[in-house]
């Protein structure tokens, strides 16, 4: 798990501003993905991104 502080940059894997928590996961077939929960100025963002 990775926790990033709330910054005013668009550095989240979801393309959003603010802080986020990234949880790297792997399915039973070996495919990697990351579950992302982000927050910026009261707005919440949730998403899944492919991990290489």
Order of alpha helices (4+ residues) and beta strands (2+ residues): beta-beta-beta-beta
